[in-house]
Amino acid sequence: MGGPNQANSAEEKLSKSIRFRTVSFEDPSREDIPEFKAFCAFLESNYPLVHKHLKKEVVGDVSLLYEWRGSSENAGPLLLVAHMDVVPVEPQTLTDWTHPPFDGVISRGYVWGRGTMDCKGLLISILEAVEALLREGFNPERSVFLAFGQDEEVGGLRGAKKIAELLESRGIRPELVLDEGGALVDFGIPGFRKLIAGVGVAEKGYLTIDLVARAKGGHSSMPPRHTAIGVLARAITRLEKRLFPSTMGAIQAAAFEKIKPETPLYLRAALFSPRLTSFFLRIASRWVPPLGAMLRTTTAVTMVSGGTKDNVLPQEARATVNLRLLPGETCQSAIERVRRVIKDRRVSVEISGMAENPSKTSSTDTTGFMVLERTIRECFPEAIVVPYLVIGMTDARHYSRISDSVFRFSPIRGSIKDMELAHGTNERLSIDNFKELIAFFIRLIKNFCASPAPHQKNHYPY
Ligand SMILES: [Zn+2]
């Protein structure tokens, strides 16, 4: 094989893909677009069949949309989503990495580096799967689209959003959209040997507001009872004391129903008597942040400023609050509640950053979900497929304008703690797990897109 860009094995391709520093930033001028372009060229030289048989379009600056035309005009397509950008590595954490984050070192059964889990492992395994299917002469009945955005980590407005708009303008309505978001998680609960395959059916909304207290200035030698900073402090205290209510929504209830029969007896009694459950959740959701994040709209005061000099009364004090909204909430209803809780006319509430309502919730009563669930069970018989609420944001939400069947899952394995590696230090993906990802996508495409013609049925008896 020729060229320094060429890799042989799948894991070698993943390793090389990590070396492209495709870091996205809120400020697009900081992005290294030539690096993204080099990454796209790398894909082109390593997936020759994909680039021969699929139609490729560049959307935005460097986002990619591929179309593998199916034999049937009527069958709703499959859309597989991943992203090529990664989050930066904090310079002060560099020395904590076992292997440098952008070297893509293969060692001890893992590929190491930024993007292995989020999201190049996924992107490369999708391309591996399609390349393998093309090699064996597979012809899909449904069209398969691949969408690789350039800026998922900063909102997806230049990548996924544009791709979704383009597909919409062409009247394309996928019957299944699959993006990252859920994983194969081992919760390590004694007596509970199953893996949870969390399939994200919705994602929380995102809202950033400023609380602004304004006051007359003046000399600090004759202060009023409260300065602007004091007023602001009281507002923050109220907000942190009176949390948004925790609610067991439809998604959480469906998840509990799925887990119930598999739960060891000692937990079942405590978790699934309705009174005990609501008591348990009320207490736990206040003290266990990950649980609270699943059950309520959260508020986090993240920045604060005010005052200019030690002996001058501040005219303004400002606190930034980031909220994540539960389905059912809207930016408007959340702001109204914040105002009610603060109950102070001297403090105004202003939108100061991104304001996005929660995504639509996809129904699990669709062909898309049923085939996805079956595929997960076939590949991972020890897993329970559980619908869940994604608490972060993914590109998936942009695609809800073109499909009612948008899900967030990839079979990356690990404990809850392992999942934190994704944006953290020593991000890595085991080669065994990477191969499971490839096998999963091959199976999913066959299960969802194989032609039902009799001669094909013999080839793909699923
Ligand atoms: Zn991601």
Residues whose N, C-alpha, C, O or C-beta is under 5 A from the ligand:
A	BS01	ZN	D118 C119
